[in-house]
Amino acid sequence: MPVIRIITAVNFNKQGHVQYVRWGLADTDTNRWTSAPSESHIIHVLEALKYGEEVWTIFPEGEQVVAGPRVHTVKLKPGLKTIAILPTEGEEPGSRHTLERLPVF
């Protein structure tokens, strides 16, 4: 039962960086939540990534939800990190799935 963290929505600060996420834990075998999405500060995502956890995204498309790419840590300047989407192989960066296209809360 592989369980991964999944971001479903984001909240941006005034500088345009992700400040909060809505995320939960999901079982990839059953495609069901093991822990329903809840709001969390970006520092928790950065900590999960630091300790080797995989963090993925999902995107609404019409009435369906589709799996999106993984996220990774990006260092903006000393002492300031955020997250970004890893480009999917064969897909141009920023083409379909971007953090800006996730639902915003």
FENSUL-V548483 format. One line per field, one symbol per residue. ss: DSSP state (a for helix, b for strand, c for the rest). phi: phi as a letter, one per 40 degrees, with the letter a starting at -180 (. if undefined). burial: # if it has 16 or more other C-alpha atoms within 10 Angstrom, else .. Layout:
# FENSUL-V548483
ss->???
phi->???
burial->???
This chain:
# FENSUL-V548483
ss->ccbbbbbbbbbbcccccbbbbbbbbbbccccbbbbbbbbbbaaaaaaaaaccccbbbbbbbccbbbbbbbbbbbbbbccbbbbbbcccccccccccccaaacbbc
phi->.cbbcbcbabbccccgccbbbbaabbcccbfbccaddacacddccccdcdcgccbbbbbcbgcbbbcbccbacbccadgbbabaccccdgbcdgcbbbdcccdbb
burial->..#########.....##########......#...#.##.#..##..#....######........######.......#######.........###..#...
